[in-house]
């Protein structure tokens, strides 16, 4: 069964996304911006609508909308009147509702909203896989070129600024990377579960890592393990793939929490 082409395509796409999610998720955790991925992922539905309406394809439409949203958010001050976390929550929920209403006004576009909201990794096509591999490689290159500076600017932004590091530019790069990840993850995890893949594996790795690189590396291993386990559950028990992956991530995180807590009691 595992040799079926559609399963292999889905497995490869999920592994690529899990490997890319960990370093981006680490930066997101250190920046305390968990709501940022939610805001971008919810705005992606409007991108799907734009891509289908203009005939440029949903991947291109999502990439355009989420990147523009990310660039817009970079221009908003952290001292916004209601706080960045609340603003991100409002933007995300509003964008999601606007996308759903937009689809209701375009009955000529037949689409399955459930697949967009929760993903359908087993329906990944060859073109989807090429898009994921190409854009994922671009994200990886940007991460490798800017990793040390981004970690420095994230953990000690004031010191980095005094050392001549352009913190605002690195913040924009981080937001664009997150936006590209959201566009890539649309097919694998769906709009509502993207944050789980970004945040839970790095949080699990945080218990055991001593350096930023260890946290990112362990997060990749944990993320890949969880998506393979979730996909296996989907194939053999006929449950939705993306929710199964998220459950695997959550169970692994719970086991890590219990392990650390028990070890502290013993010590």
Number of C-alpha atoms within 10 A of each C-alpha: 8 10 8 8 13 15 19 15 19 25 22 17 26 30 20 21 27 26 22 25 29 29 26 23 26 25 24 22 17 13 14 12 15 19 19 23 28 24 28 33 32 27 26 34 30 25 24 25 22 21 20 18 16 10 11 12 15 22 20 17 23 28 22 19 22 29 21 15 19 23 16 12 20 18 10 11 10 12 8 11 9 9 11 18 16 13 17 20 16 13 18 22 15 14 20 23 14 16 19 14 12 15 19 11 9 11 9 9 12 9 12 8 13 11 19 19 22 21 25 19 26 23 15 22 16 13 9 17 19 12 17 25 17 13 17 21 14 13 20 18 12 15 19 10 10 14 20 13 16 23 19 16 21 20 14 11 17 13 12 18 14 10 9 8 17 15 19 14 12 18 16 17 20 23 25 22 23 26 28 23 26 30 30 27 25 27 28 29 29 28 28 19 21 28 23 22 28 30 24 26 32 31 22 23 24 19 14 13 16 10 10 17 15 15 22 26 18 22 31 24 17 23 34 26 18 26 27 21 18 23 26 19 17 18 16 9 9 10 14 19 26 30 20 20 29 23 17 24 27 18 14 19 20 13 13 18 15 12 12 14 11 11 10 9 7 7 5
